[in-house]
């Protein structure tokens, strides 16, 4: 594994733990499992090891929000 990758993920996780994660809905997310999913998704999506967080998470949260909306519609109906 690229050492820079490991270092950046660790720093990012610490930053998220310290600040919480603000989603597009304005919620603060401090769930480590969720953070790990985000990291895996980000790194898989951008497919590189140079430690850049290119997409800024917007697409990830749009995906999560869509899932939540679909689930809540199912519950209502």
N, CA, C, O and CB atoms as a CASP TS submission, in Angstrom:
PFRMAT TS
TARGET T0000
AUTHOR 0000-0000-0000
METHOD Language model
MODEL 1
PARENT N/A
ATOM      1  N   UNK     1       0.849  -1.198   0.000  1.00  0.00           N
ATOM      2  CA  UNK     1       0.000   0.000   0.000  1.00  0.00           C
ATOM      3  C   UNK     1       0.882   1.246   0.000  1.00  0.00           C
ATOM      4  O   UNK     1       1.931   1.293   0.643  1.00  0.00           O
ATOM      5  CB  UNK     1      -0.959   0.007   1.232  1.00  0.00           C
ATOM      6  N   UNK     2       0.439   2.217  -0.716  1.00  0.00           N
ATOM      7  CA  UNK     2       1.142   3.494  -0.776  1.00  0.00           C
ATOM      8  C   UNK     2       1.113   4.156   0.611  1.00  0.00           C
ATOM      9  O   UNK     2       0.027   4.363   1.152  1.00  0.00           O
ATOM     10  CB  UNK     2       0.501   4.428  -1.852  1.00  0.00           C
ATOM     11  N   UNK     3       2.269   4.496   1.205  1.00  0.00           N
ATOM     12  CA  UNK     3       2.278   5.078   2.561  1.00  0.00           C
ATOM     13  C   UNK     3       1.503   6.388   2.630  1.00  0.00           C
ATOM     14  O   UNK     3       0.911   6.710   3.660  1.00  0.00           O
ATOM     15  CB  UNK     3       3.713   5.313   3.025  1.00  0.00           C
ATOM     16  N   UNK     4       1.506   7.137   1.543  1.00  0.00           N
ATOM     17  CA  UNK     4       0.774   8.408   1.533  1.00  0.00           C
ATOM     18  C   UNK     4      -0.731   8.159   1.653  1.00  0.00           C
ATOM     19  O   UNK     4      -1.442   8.905   2.327  1.00  0.00           O
ATOM     20  CB  UNK     4       1.084   9.205   0.242  1.00  0.00           C
ATOM     21  N   UNK     5      -1.200   7.116   1.001  1.00  0.00           N
ATOM     22  CA  UNK     5      -2.610   6.726   1.093  1.00  0.00           C
ATOM     23  C   UNK     5      -2.990   6.464   2.552  1.00  0.00           C
ATOM     24  O   UNK     5      -3.975   7.000   3.059  1.00  0.00           O
ATOM     25  CB  UNK     5      -2.887   5.467   0.227  1.00  0.00           C
ATOM     26  N   UNK     6      -2.184   5.624   3.215  1.00  0.00           N
ATOM     27  CA  UNK     6      -2.468   5.258   4.607  1.00  0.00           C
ATOM     28  C   UNK     6      -2.469   6.501   5.494  1.00  0.00           C
ATOM     29  O   UNK     6      -3.346   6.668   6.342  1.00  0.00           O
ATOM     30  CB  UNK     6      -1.430   4.233   5.125  1.00  0.00           C
ATOM     31  N   UNK     7      -1.500   7.353   5.294  1.00  0.00           N
ATOM     32  CA  UNK     7      -1.371   8.560   6.103  1.00  0.00           C
ATOM     33  C   UNK     7      -2.600   9.471   5.909  1.00  0.00           C
ATOM     34  O   UNK     7      -3.159   9.984   6.878  1.00  0.00           O
ATOM     35  CB  UNK     7      -0.067   9.318   5.734  1.00  0.00           C
ATOM     36  N   UNK     8      -3.004   9.661   4.658  1.00  0.00           N
ATOM     37  CA  UNK     8      -4.131  10.548   4.380  1.00  0.00           C
ATOM     38  C   UNK     8      -5.442  10.003   4.915  1.00  0.00           C
ATOM     39  O   UNK     8      -6.266  10.758   5.432  1.00  0.00           O
ATOM     40  CB  UNK     8      -4.252  10.782   2.896  1.00  0.00           C
ATOM     41  N   UNK     9      -5.644   8.684   4.795  1.00  0.00           N
ATOM     42  CA  UNK     9      -6.876   8.093   5.313  1.00  0.00           C
ATOM     43  C   UNK     9      -6.926   8.266   6.825  1.00  0.00           C
ATOM     44  O   UNK     9      -7.970   8.601   7.384  1.00  0.00           O
ATOM     45  CB  UNK     9      -6.976   6.594   4.931  1.00  0.00           C
ATOM     46  N   UNK    10      -5.790   8.034   7.487  1.00  0.00           N
ATOM     47  CA  UNK    10      -5.737   8.176   8.940  1.00  0.00           C
ATOM     48  C   UNK    10      -6.010   9.617   9.349  1.00  0.00           C
ATOM     49  O   UNK    10      -6.776   9.869  10.279  1.00  0.00           O
ATOM     50  CB  UNK    10      -4.372   7.721   9.477  1.00  0.00           C
ATOM     51  N   UNK    11      -5.387  10.559   8.656  1.00  0.00           N
ATOM     52  CA  UNK    11      -5.622  11.974   8.966  1.00  0.00           C
ATOM     53  C   UNK    11      -7.075  12.339   8.749  1.00  0.00           C
ATOM     54  O   UNK    11      -7.683  13.034   9.563  1.00  0.00           O
ATOM     55  CB  UNK    11      -4.725  12.873   8.110  1.00  0.00           C
ATOM     56  N   UNK    12      -7.628  11.864   7.642  1.00  0.00           N
ATOM     57  CA  UNK    12      -9.010  12.195   7.296  1.00  0.00           C
ATOM     58  C   UNK    12      -9.972  11.618   8.327  1.00  0.00           C
ATOM     59  O   UNK    12     -10.923  12.279   8.743  1.00  0.00           O
ATOM     60  CB  UNK    12      -9.358  11.670   5.893  1.00  0.00           C
ATOM     61  N   UNK    13      -9.713  10.378   8.734  1.00  0.00           N
ATOM     62  CA  UNK    13     -10.581   9.748   9.746  1.00  0.00           C
ATOM     63  C   UNK    13     -10.531  10.560  11.038  1.00  0.00           C
ATOM     64  O   UNK    13     -11.560  10.777  11.678  1.00  0.00           O
ATOM     65  CB  UNK    13     -10.147   8.269  10.014  1.00  0.00           C
ATOM     66  N   UNK    14      -9.325  11.012  11.424  1.00  0.00           N
ATOM     67  CA  UNK    14      -9.192  11.801  12.652  1.00  0.00           C
ATOM     68  C   UNK    14      -9.957  13.107  12.520  1.00  0.00           C
ATOM     69  O   UNK    14     -10.645  13.529  13.450  1.00  0.00           O
ATOM     70  CB  UNK    14      -7.708  12.081  12.968  1.00  0.00           C
ATOM     71  N   UNK    15      -9.836  13.741  11.371  1.00  0.00           N
ATOM     72  CA  UNK    15     -10.533  15.008  11.143  1.00  0.00           C
ATOM     73  C   UNK    15     -12.045  14.803  11.226  1.00  0.00           C
ATOM     74  O   UNK    15     -12.756  15.616  11.818  1.00  0.00           O
ATOM     75  CB  UNK    15     -10.147  15.602   9.769  1.00  0.00           C
ATOM     76  N   UNK    16     -12.525  13.720  10.634  1.00  0.00           N
ATOM     77  CA  UNK    16     -13.962  13.435  10.665  1.00  0.00           C
ATOM     78  C   UNK    16     -14.394  13.151  12.094  1.00  0.00           C
ATOM     79  O   UNK    16     -15.447  13.617  12.528  1.00  0.00           O
ATOM     80  CB  UNK    16     -14.312  12.239   9.744  1.00  0.00           C
ATOM     81  N   UNK    17     -13.588  12.389  12.832  1.00  0.00           N
ATOM     82  CA  UNK    17     -13.928  12.098  14.225  1.00  0.00           C
ATOM     83  C   UNK    17     -13.970  13.369  15.064  1.00  0.00           C
ATOM     84  O   UNK    17     -14.829  13.519  15.933  1.00  0.00           O
ATOM     85  CB  UNK    17     -12.926  11.114  14.822  1.00  0.00           C
ATOM     86  N   UNK    18     -13.034  14.288  14.800  1.00  0.00           N
ATOM     87  CA  UNK    18     -12.981  15.524  15.573  1.00  0.00           C
ATOM     88  C   UNK    18     -14.159  16.441  15.253  1.00  0.00           C
ATOM     89  O   UNK    18     -14.764  17.024  16.153  1.00  0.00           O
ATOM     90  CB  UNK    18     -11.669  16.250  15.309  1.00  0.00           C
ATOM     91  N   UNK    19     -14.473  16.563  13.986  1.00  0.00           N
ATOM     92  CA  UNK    19     -15.448  17.568  13.569  1.00  0.00           C
ATOM     93  C   UNK    19     -16.840  16.996  13.344  1.00  0.00           C
ATOM     94  O   UNK    19     -17.824  17.735  13.310  1.00  0.00           O
ATOM     95  CB  UNK    19     -14.980  18.237  12.314  1.00  0.00           C
ATOM     96  N   UNK    20     -16.920  15.680  13.192  1.00  0.00           N
ATOM     97  CA  UNK    20     -18.161  15.108  12.703  1.00  0.00           C
ATOM     98  C   UNK    20     -18.202  15.311  11.206  1.00  0.00           C
ATOM     99  O   UNK    20     -17.386  16.048  10.652  1.00  0.00           O
ATOM    100  CB  UNK    20     -19.400  15.746  13.395  1.00  0.00           C
ATOM    101  N   UNK    21     -19.138  14.667  10.551  1.00  0.00           N
ATOM    102  CA  UNK    21     -19.205  14.773   9.095  1.00  0.00           C
ATOM    103  C   UNK    21     -20.541  15.398   8.740  1.00  0.00           C
ATOM    104  O   UNK    21     -21.597  14.886   9.112  1.00  0.00           O
ATOM    105  CB  UNK    21     -19.030  13.376   8.401  1.00  0.00           C
ATOM    106  N   UNK    22     -20.488  16.492   8.030  1.00  0.00           N
ATOM    107  CA  UNK    22     -21.741  17.148   7.667  1.00  0.00           C
ATOM    108  C   UNK    22     -22.198  16.626   6.310  1.00  0.00           C
ATOM    109  O   UNK    22     -21.496  16.763   5.308  1.00  0.00           O
ATOM    110  CB  UNK    22     -21.577  18.696   7.639  1.00  0.00           C
ATOM    111  N   UNK    23     -23.365  16.038   6.294  1.00  0.00           N
ATOM    112  CA  UNK    23     -23.892  15.474   5.049  1.00  0.00           C
ATOM    113  C   UNK    23     -24.665  16.551   4.304  1.00  0.00           C
ATOM    114  O   UNK    23     -24.843  17.660   4.808  1.00  0.00           O
ATOM    115  CB  UNK    23     -24.800  14.239   5.329  1.00  0.00           C
ATOM    116  N   UNK    24     -25.129  16.217   3.090  1.00  0.00           N
ATOM    117  CA  UNK    24     -25.888  17.195   2.305  1.00  0.00           C
ATOM    118  C   UNK    24     -27.197  17.571   2.986  1.00  0.00           C
ATOM    119  O   UNK    24     -27.757  18.631   2.707  1.00  0.00           O
ATOM    120  CB  UNK    24     -26.172  16.648   0.910  1.00  0.00           C
ATOM    121  N   UNK    25     -27.687  16.715   3.873  1.00  0.00           N
ATOM    122  CA  UNK    25     -28.935  17.031   4.575  1.00  0.00           C
ATOM    123  C   UNK    25     -28.663  17.876   5.815  1.00  0.00           C
ATOM    124  O   UNK    25     -29.596  18.276   6.512  1.00  0.00           O
ATOM    125  CB  UNK    25     -29.674  15.739   4.968  1.00  0.00           C
ATOM    126  N   UNK    26     -27.377  18.152   6.094  1.00  0.00           N
ATOM    127  CA  UNK    26     -27.014  18.959   7.251  1.00  0.00           C
ATOM    128  C   UNK    26     -26.863  18.165   8.532  1.00  0.00           C
ATOM    129  O   UNK    26     -26.642  18.737   9.599  1.00  0.00           O
ATOM    130  CB  UNK    26     -28.028  20.016   7.454  1.00  0.00           C
ATOM    131  N   UNK    27     -26.981  16.843   8.434  1.00  0.00           N
ATOM    132  CA  UNK    27     -26.811  16.022   9.636  1.00  0.00           C
ATOM    133  C   UNK    27     -25.318  15.861   9.922  1.00  0.00           C
ATOM    134  O   UNK    27     -24.498  15.896   9.005  1.00  0.00           O
ATOM    135  CB  UNK    27     -27.498  14.625   9.465  1.00  0.00           C
ATOM    136  N   UNK    28     -24.977  15.686  11.177  1.00  0.00           N
ATOM    137  CA  UNK    28     -23.587  15.423  11.539  1.00  0.00           C
ATOM    138  C   UNK    28     -23.438  13.914  11.754  1.00  0.00           C
ATOM    139  O   UNK    28     -24.169  13.298  12.530  1.00  0.00           O
ATOM    140  CB  UNK    28     -23.161  16.233  12.827  1.00  0.00           C
ATOM    141  N   UNK    29     -22.486  13.359  11.055  1.00  0.00           N
ATOM    142  CA  UNK    29     -22.294  11.902  11.091  1.00  0.00           C
ATOM    143  C   UNK    29     -20.989  11.589  11.811  1.00  0.00           C
ATOM    144  O   UNK    29     -19.923  12.022  11.373  1.00  0.00           O
ATOM    145  CB  UNK    29     -22.287  11.296   9.649  1.00  0.00           C
ATOM    146  N   UNK    30     -21.059  10.846  12.906  1.00  0.00           N
ATOM    147  CA  UNK    30     -19.832  10.478  13.613  1.00  0.00           C
ATOM    148  C   UNK    30     -19.704   8.966  13.737  1.00  0.00           C
ATOM    149  O   UNK    30     -19.115   8.459  14.691  1.00  0.00           O
ATOM    150  CB  UNK    30     -19.800  11.122  15.002  1.00  0.00           C
ATOM    151  N   UNK    31     -20.257   8.259  12.773  1.00  0.00           N
ATOM    152  CA  UNK    31     -20.291   6.812  12.848  1.00  0.00           C
ATOM    153  C   UNK    31     -19.098   6.240  12.086  1.00  0.00           C
ATOM    154  O   UNK    31     -18.980   6.430  10.876  1.00  0.00           O
ATOM    155  CB  UNK    31     -21.624   6.262  12.285  1.00  0.00           C
ATOM    156  N   UNK    32     -18.207   5.534  12.804  1.00  0.00           N
ATOM    157  CA  UNK    32     -16.983   5.018  12.173  1.00  0.00           C
ATOM    158  C   UNK    32     -17.260   4.075  11.026  1.00  0.00           C
ATOM    159  O   UNK    32     -16.548   4.085  10.022  1.00  0.00           O
ATOM    160  CB  UNK    32     -16.136   4.314  13.190  1.00  0.00           C
ATOM    161  N   UNK    33     -18.306   3.246  11.169  1.00  0.00           N
ATOM    162  CA  UNK    33     -18.633   2.298  10.107  1.00  0.00           C
ATOM    163  C   UNK    33     -19.011   3.062   8.839  1.00  0.00           C
ATOM    164  O   UNK    33     -18.604   2.700   7.735  1.00  0.00           O
ATOM    165  CB  UNK    33     -19.788   1.354  10.544  1.00  0.00           C
ATOM    166  N   UNK    34     -19.784   4.109   9.014  1.00  0.00           N
ATOM    167  CA  UNK    34     -20.181   4.951   7.880  1.00  0.00           C
ATOM    168  C   UNK    34     -18.951   5.611   7.249  1.00  0.00           C
ATOM    169  O   UNK    34     -18.841   5.695   6.025  1.00  0.00           O
ATOM    170  CB  UNK    34     -21.198   6.031   8.333  1.00  0.00           C
ATOM    171  N   UNK    35     -18.038   6.072   8.089  1.00  0.00           N
ATOM    172  CA  UNK    35     -16.816   6.723   7.592  1.00  0.00           C
ATOM    173  C   UNK    35     -16.000   5.725   6.777  1.00  0.00           C
ATOM    174  O   UNK    35     -15.475   6.064   5.716  1.00  0.00           O
ATOM    175  CB  UNK    35     -15.963   7.288   8.771  1.00  0.00           C
ATOM    176  N   UNK    36     -15.897   4.487   7.277  1.00  0.00           N
ATOM    177  CA  UNK    36     -15.151   3.475   6.536  1.00  0.00           C
ATOM    178  C   UNK    36     -15.789   3.195   5.196  1.00  0.00           C
ATOM    179  O   UNK    36     -15.090   3.041   4.194  1.00  0.00           O
ATOM    180  CB  UNK    36     -15.051   2.193   7.338  1.00  0.00           C
ATOM    181  N   UNK    37     -17.117   3.126   5.162  1.00  0.00           N
ATOM    182  CA  UNK    37     -17.811   2.911   3.887  1.00  0.00           C
ATOM    183  C   UNK    37     -17.504   4.056   2.936  1.00  0.00           C
ATOM    184  O   UNK    37     -17.261   3.838   1.749  1.00  0.00           O
ATOM    185  CB  UNK    37     -19.342   2.783   4.102  1.00  0.00           C
ATOM    186  N   UNK    38     -17.515   5.271   3.457  1.00  0.00           N
ATOM    187  CA  UNK    38     -17.237   6.427   2.605  1.00  0.00           C
ATOM    188  C   UNK    38     -15.833   6.341   2.034  1.00  0.00           C
ATOM    189  O   UNK    38     -15.613   6.593   0.849  1.00  0.00           O
ATOM    190  CB  UNK    38     -17.410   7.736   3.390  1.00  0.00           C
ATOM    191  N   UNK    39     -14.873   5.975   2.902  1.00  0.00           N
ATOM    192  CA  UNK    39     -13.495   5.900   2.443  1.00  0.00           C
ATOM    193  C   UNK    39     -13.335   4.842   1.369  1.00  0.00           C
ATOM    194  O   UNK    39     -12.699   5.080   0.342  1.00  0.00           O
ATOM    195  CB  UNK    39     -12.562   5.610   3.607  1.00  0.00           C
ATOM    196  N   UNK    40     -13.917   3.664   1.608  1.00  0.00           N
ATOM    197  CA  UNK    40     -13.813   2.595   0.609  1.00  0.00           C
ATOM    198  C   UNK    40     -14.451   3.058  -0.689  1.00  0.00           C
ATOM    199  O   UNK    40     -13.903   2.846  -1.771  1.00  0.00           O
ATOM    200  CB  UNK    40     -14.487   1.287   1.114  1.00  0.00           C
ATOM    201  N   UNK    41     -15.594   3.681  -0.579  1.00  0.00           N
ATOM    202  CA  UNK    41     -16.312   4.125  -1.773  1.00  0.00           C
ATOM    203  C   UNK    41     -15.513   5.180  -2.530  1.00  0.00           C
ATOM    204  O   UNK    41     -15.380   5.124  -3.752  1.00  0.00           O
ATOM    205  CB  UNK    41     -17.690   4.679  -1.394  1.00  0.00           C
ATOM    206  N   UNK    42     -14.983   6.142  -1.776  1.00  0.00           N
ATOM    207  CA  UNK    42     -14.199   7.202  -2.416  1.00  0.00           C
ATOM    208  C   UNK    42     -12.992   6.648  -3.152  1.00  0.00           C
ATOM    209  O   UNK    42     -12.758   6.961  -4.319  1.00  0.00           O
ATOM    210  CB  UNK    42     -13.744   8.218  -1.382  1.00  0.00           C
ATOM    211  N   UNK    43     -12.220   5.805  -2.440  1.00  0.00           N
ATOM    212  CA  UNK    43     -10.973   5.320  -3.034  1.00  0.00           C
ATOM    213  C   UNK    43     -11.278   4.411  -4.207  1.00  0.00           C
ATOM    214  O   UNK    43     -10.565   4.434  -5.211  1.00  0.00           O
ATOM    215  CB  UNK    43     -10.118   4.578  -1.990  1.00  0.00           C
ATOM    216  N   UNK    44     -12.326   3.612  -4.094  1.00  0.00           N
ATOM    217  CA  UNK    44     -12.681   2.724  -5.204  1.00  0.00           C
ATOM    218  C   UNK    44     -13.135   3.557  -6.396  1.00  0.00           C
ATOM    219  O   UNK    44     -12.792   3.257  -7.539  1.00  0.00           O
ATOM    220  CB  UNK    44     -13.791   1.722  -4.782  1.00  0.00           C
ATOM    221  N   UNK    45     -13.905   4.599  -6.122  1.00  0.00           N
ATOM    222  CA  UNK    45     -14.473   5.396  -7.195  1.00  0.00           C
ATOM    223  C   UNK    45     -13.389   6.151  -7.952  1.00  0.00           C
ATOM    224  O   UNK    45     -13.412   6.213  -9.181  1.00  0.00           O
ATOM    225  CB  UNK    45     -15.502   6.369  -6.641  1.00  0.00           C
ATOM    226  N   UNK    46     -12.446   6.720  -7.222  1.00  0.00           N
ATOM    227  CA  UNK    46     -11.456   7.521  -7.931  1.00  0.00           C
ATOM    228  C   UNK    46     -10.290   6.661  -8.427  1.00  0.00           C
ATOM    229  O   UNK    46      -9.527   7.076  -9.299  1.00  0.00           O
ATOM    230  CB  UNK    46     -10.937   8.637  -7.024  1.00  0.00           C
ATOM    231  N   UNK    47     -10.164   5.460  -7.861  1.00  0.00           N
ATOM    232  CA  UNK    47      -9.214   4.484  -8.384  1.00  0.00           C
ATOM    233  C   UNK    47      -7.781   4.961  -8.416  1.00  0.00           C
ATOM    234  O   UNK    47      -7.039   4.615  -9.336  1.00  0.00           O
ATOM    235  CB  UNK    47      -9.613   4.090  -9.744  1.00  0.00           C
ATOM    236  N   UNK    48      -7.372   5.745  -7.439  1.00  0.00           N
ATOM    237  CA  UNK    48      -5.952   6.135  -7.408  1.00  0.00           C
ATOM    238  C   UNK    48      -5.441   6.092  -5.983  1.00  0.00           C
ATOM    239  O   UNK    48      -6.215   5.915  -5.043  1.00  0.00           O
ATOM    240  CB  UNK    48      -5.747   7.548  -8.009  1.00  0.00           C
ATOM    241  N   UNK    49      -4.153   6.253  -5.825  1.00  0.00           N
ATOM    242  CA  UNK    49      -3.539   6.162  -4.494  1.00  0.00           C
ATOM    243  C   UNK    49      -2.798   7.434  -4.142  1.00  0.00           C
ATOM    244  O   UNK    49      -1.953   7.414  -3.248  1.00  0.00           O
ATOM    245  CB  UNK    49      -2.586   4.973  -4.423  1.00  0.00           C
ATOM    246  N   UNK    50      -3.079   8.528  -4.804  1.00  0.00           N
ATOM    247  CA  UNK    50      -2.241   9.701  -4.576  1.00  0.00           C
ATOM    248  C   UNK    50      -2.757  10.597  -3.458  1.00  0.00           C
ATOM    249  O   UNK    50      -2.258  11.707  -3.272  1.00  0.00           O
ATOM    250  CB  UNK    50      -2.131  10.497  -5.841  1.00  0.00           C
ATOM    251  N   UNK    51      -3.749  10.125  -2.717  1.00  0.00           N
ATOM    252  CA  UNK    51      -4.188  10.873  -1.546  1.00  0.00           C
ATOM    253  C   UNK    51      -5.058  12.072  -1.865  1.00  0.00           C
ATOM    254  O   UNK    51      -5.189  12.967  -1.030  1.00  0.00           O
ATOM    255  CB  UNK    51      -3.010  11.324  -0.782  1.00  0.00           C
ATOM    256  N   UNK    52      -5.652  12.119  -3.034  1.00  0.00           N
ATOM    257  CA  UNK    52      -6.537  13.249  -3.357  1.00  0.00           C
ATOM    258  C   UNK    52      -7.994  12.842  -3.135  1.00  0.00           C
ATOM    259  O   UNK    52      -8.393  11.723  -3.457  1.00  0.00           O
ATOM    260  CB  UNK    52      -6.323  13.723  -4.830  1.00  0.00           C
ATOM    261  N   UNK    53      -8.772  13.758  -2.585  1.00  0.00           N
ATOM    262  CA  UNK    53     -10.197  13.497  -2.351  1.00  0.00           C
ATOM    263  C   UNK    53     -10.961  14.281  -3.417  1.00  0.00           C
ATOM    264  O   UNK    53     -11.580  15.309  -3.142  1.00  0.00           O
ATOM    265  CB  UNK    53     -10.650  13.914  -0.875  1.00  0.00           C
ATOM    266  N   UNK    54     -10.895  13.765  -4.623  1.00  0.00           N
ATOM    267  CA  UNK    54     -11.325  14.560  -5.766  1.00  0.00           C
ATOM    268  C   UNK    54     -12.802  14.948  -5.763  1.00  0.00           C
ATOM    269  O   UNK    54     -13.136  16.093  -6.069  1.00  0.00           O
ATOM    270  CB  UNK    54     -11.031  13.817  -7.003  1.00  0.00           C
ATOM    271  N   UNK    55     -13.688  14.014  -5.423  1.00  0.00           N
ATOM    272  CA  UNK    55     -15.099  14.335  -5.643  1.00  0.00           C
ATOM    273  C   UNK    55     -15.740  15.055  -4.466  1.00  0.00           C
ATOM    274  O   UNK    55     -16.901  15.456  -4.553  1.00  0.00           O
ATOM    275  CB  UNK    55     -15.866  13.077  -5.931  1.00  0.00           C
ATOM    276  N   UNK    56     -15.010  15.229  -3.363  1.00  0.00           N
ATOM    277  CA  UNK    56     -15.529  15.999  -2.237  1.00  0.00           C
ATOM    278  C   UNK    56     -16.705  15.356  -1.531  1.00  0.00           C
ATOM    279  O   UNK    56     -17.272  15.967  -0.625  1.00  0.00           O
ATOM    280  CB  UNK    56     -15.927  17.343  -2.701  1.00  0.00           C
ATOM    281  N   UNK    57     -17.093  14.159  -1.904  1.00  0.00           N
ATOM    282  CA  UNK    57     -18.141  13.439  -1.177  1.00  0.00           C
ATOM    283  C   UNK    57     -19.548  13.727  -1.652  1.00  0.00           C
ATOM    284  O   UNK    57     -20.486  13.057  -1.221  1.00  0.00           O
ATOM    285  CB  UNK    57     -18.053  13.759   0.259  1.00  0.00           C
ATOM    286  N   UNK    58     -19.724  14.700  -2.522  1.00  0.00           N
ATOM    287  CA  UNK    58     -21.080  15.075  -2.952  1.00  0.00           C
ATOM    288  C   UNK    58     -21.839  13.922  -3.569  1.00  0.00           C
ATOM    289  O   UNK    58     -23.010  13.696  -3.263  1.00  0.00           O
ATOM    290  CB  UNK    58     -21.016  16.208  -3.939  1.00  0.00           C
ATOM    291  N   UNK    59     -21.163  13.194  -4.440  1.00  0.00           N
ATOM    292  CA  UNK    59     -21.840  12.075  -5.098  1.00  0.00           C
ATOM    293  C   UNK    59     -22.202  10.981  -4.110  1.00  0.00           C
ATOM    294  O   UNK    59     -23.264  10.366  -4.210  1.00  0.00           O
ATOM    295  CB  UNK    59     -20.966  11.501  -6.201  1.00  0.00           C
ATOM    296  N   UNK    60     -21.310  10.743  -3.153  1.00  0.00           N
ATOM    297  CA  UNK    60     -21.594   9.721  -2.144  1.00  0.00           C
ATOM    298  C   UNK    60     -22.867  10.078  -1.384  1.00  0.00           C
ATOM    299  O   UNK    60     -23.743   9.233  -1.197  1.00  0.00           O
ATOM    300  CB  UNK    60     -20.404   9.570  -1.164  1.00  0.00           C
ATOM    301  N   UNK    61     -22.966  11.327  -0.949  1.00  0.00           N
ATOM    302  CA  UNK    61     -24.117  11.684  -0.130  1.00  0.00           C
ATOM    303  C   UNK    61     -25.393  11.769  -0.951  1.00  0.00           C
ATOM    304  O   UNK    61     -26.478  11.509  -0.433  1.00  0.00           O
ATOM    305  CB  UNK    61     -23.870  12.999   0.571  1.00  0.00           C
ATOM    306  N   UNK    62     -25.278  12.129  -2.219  1.00  0.00           N
ATOM    307  CA  UNK    62     -26.450  12.103  -3.086  1.00  0.00           C
ATOM    308  C   UNK    62     -26.976  10.666  -3.162  1.00  0.00           C
ATOM    309  O   UNK    62     -28.184  10.429  -3.141  1.00  0.00           O
ATOM    310  CB  UNK    62     -26.106  12.652  -4.511  1.00  0.00           C
ATOM    311  N   UNK    63     -26.041   9.714  -3.250  1.00  0.00           N
ATOM    312  CA  UNK    63     -26.409   8.298  -3.328  1.00  0.00           C
ATOM    313  C   UNK    63     -27.106   7.861  -2.035  1.00  0.00           C
ATOM    314  O   UNK    63     -28.135   7.186  -2.074  1.00  0.00           O
ATOM    315  CB  UNK    63     -25.154   7.421  -3.590  1.00  0.00           C
ATOM    316  N   UNK    64     -26.537   8.251  -0.893  1.00  0.00           N
ATOM    317  CA  UNK    64     -27.112   7.877   0.402  1.00  0.00           C
ATOM    318  C   UNK    64     -28.492   8.506   0.557  1.00  0.00           C
ATOM    319  O   UNK    64     -29.432   7.851   1.008  1.00  0.00           O
ATOM    320  CB  UNK    64     -26.184   8.313   1.564  1.00  0.00           C
ATOM    321  N   UNK    65     -28.608   9.760   0.188  1.00  0.00           N
ATOM    322  CA  UNK    65     -29.867  10.477   0.336  1.00  0.00           C
ATOM    323  C   UNK    65     -30.952   9.811  -0.510  1.00  0.00           C
ATOM    324  O   UNK    65     -32.091   9.651  -0.071  1.00  0.00           O
ATOM    325  CB  UNK    65     -29.699  11.960  -0.065  1.00  0.00           C
ATOM    326  N   UNK    66     -30.580   9.430  -1.720  1.00  0.00           N
ATOM    327  CA  UNK    66     -31.523   8.759  -2.615  1.00  0.00           C
ATOM    328  C   UNK    66     -32.003   7.458  -1.972  1.00  0.00           C
ATOM    329  O   UNK    66     -33.195   7.154  -1.988  1.00  0.00           O
ATOM    330  CB  UNK    66     -30.869   8.476  -3.998  1.00  0.00           C
ATOM    331  N   UNK    67     -31.064   6.691  -1.404  1.00  0.00           N
ATOM    332  CA  UNK    67     -31.423   5.439  -0.733  1.00  0.00           C
ATOM    333  C   UNK    67     -32.388   5.705   0.415  1.00  0.00           C
ATOM    334  O   UNK    67     -33.385   5.001   0.569  1.00  0.00           O
ATOM    335  CB  UNK    67     -30.165   4.720  -0.214  1.00  0.00           C
ATOM    336  N   UNK    68     -32.091   6.722   1.218  1.00  0.00           N
ATOM    337  CA  UNK    68     -32.954   7.049   2.359  1.00  0.00           C
ATOM    338  C   UNK    68     -34.353   7.415   1.876  1.00  0.00           C
ATOM    339  O   UNK    68     -35.349   6.979   2.453  1.00  0.00           O
ATOM    340  CB  UNK    68     -32.354   8.211   3.186  1.00  0.00           C
ATOM    341  N   UNK    69     -34.424   8.217   0.814  1.00  0.00           N
ATOM    342  CA  UNK    69     -35.716   8.638   0.286  1.00  0.00           C
ATOM    343  C   UNK    69     -36.518   7.450  -0.213  1.00  0.00           C
ATOM    344  O   UNK    69     -37.720   7.359   0.033  1.00  0.00           O
ATOM    345  CB  UNK    69     -35.529   9.648  -0.836  1.00  0.00           C
ATOM    346  N   UNK    70     -35.858   6.544  -0.910  1.00  0.00           N
ATOM    347  CA  UNK    70     -36.550   5.354  -1.414  1.00  0.00           C
ATOM    348  C   UNK    70     -37.077   4.528  -0.252  1.00  0.00           C
ATOM    349  O   UNK    70     -38.197   4.019  -0.306  1.00  0.00           O
ATOM    350  CB  UNK    70     -35.611   4.502  -2.296  1.00  0.00           C
ATOM    351  N   UNK    71     -36.278   4.393   0.796  1.00  0.00           N
ATOM    352  CA  UNK    71     -36.696   3.613   1.961  1.00  0.00           C
ATOM    353  C   UNK    71     -37.881   4.266   2.653  1.00  0.00           C
ATOM    354  O   UNK    71     -38.827   3.579   3.041  1.00  0.00           O
ATOM    355  CB  UNK    71     -35.534   3.452   2.945  1.00  0.00           C
ATOM    356  N   UNK    72     -37.843   5.584   2.814  1.00  0.00           N
ATOM    357  CA  UNK    72     -38.933   6.250   3.522  1.00  0.00           C
ATOM    358  C   UNK    72     -40.229   6.187   2.711  1.00  0.00           C
ATOM    359  O   UNK    72     -41.311   6.099   3.291  1.00  0.00           O
ATOM    360  CB  UNK    72     -38.563   7.711   3.821  1.00  0.00           C
ATOM    361  N   UNK    73     -40.136   6.232   1.374  1.00  0.00           N
ATOM    362  CA  UNK    73     -41.330   6.101   0.543  1.00  0.00           C
ATOM    363  C   UNK    73     -41.949   4.718   0.706  1.00  0.00           C
ATOM    364  O   UNK    73     -43.170   4.580   0.769  1.00  0.00           O
ATOM    365  CB  UNK    73     -40.991   6.361  -0.932  1.00  0.00           C
ATOM    366  N   UNK    74     -41.098   3.695   0.774  1.00  0.00           N
ATOM    367  CA  UNK    74     -41.594   2.328   0.967  1.00  0.00           C
ATOM    368  C   UNK    74     -42.348   2.221   2.282  1.00  0.00           C
ATOM    369  O   UNK    74     -43.388   1.567   2.360  1.00  0.00           O
ATOM    370  CB  UNK    74     -40.434   1.315   0.935  1.00  0.00           C
ATOM    371  N   UNK    75     -41.821   2.863   3.312  1.00  0.00           N
ATOM    372  CA  UNK    75     -42.446   2.809   4.640  1.00  0.00           C
ATOM    373  C   UNK    75     -43.816   3.482   4.613  1.00  0.00           C
ATOM    374  O   UNK    75     -44.782   2.965   5.175  1.00  0.00           O
ATOM    375  CB  UNK    75     -41.541   3.485   5.696  1.00  0.00           C
ATOM    376  N   UNK    76     -43.888   4.628   3.961  1.00  0.00           N
ATOM    377  CA  UNK    76     -45.142   5.388   3.905  1.00  0.00           C
ATOM    378  C   UNK    76     -46.215   4.601   3.159  1.00  0.00           C
ATOM    379  O   UNK    76     -47.360   4.516   3.601  1.00  0.00           O
ATOM    380  CB  UNK    76     -44.917   6.754   3.225  1.00  0.00           C
ATOM    381  N   UNK    77     -45.824   4.024   2.017  1.00  0.00           N
ATOM    382  CA  UNK    77     -46.800   3.260   1.232  1.00  0.00           C
ATOM    383  C   UNK    77     -47.057   1.970   1.912  1.00  0.00           C
ATOM    384  O   UNK    77     -47.849   1.163   1.426  1.00  0.00           O
ATOM    385  CB  UNK    77     -46.322   3.020  -0.201  1.00  0.00           C
TER
END
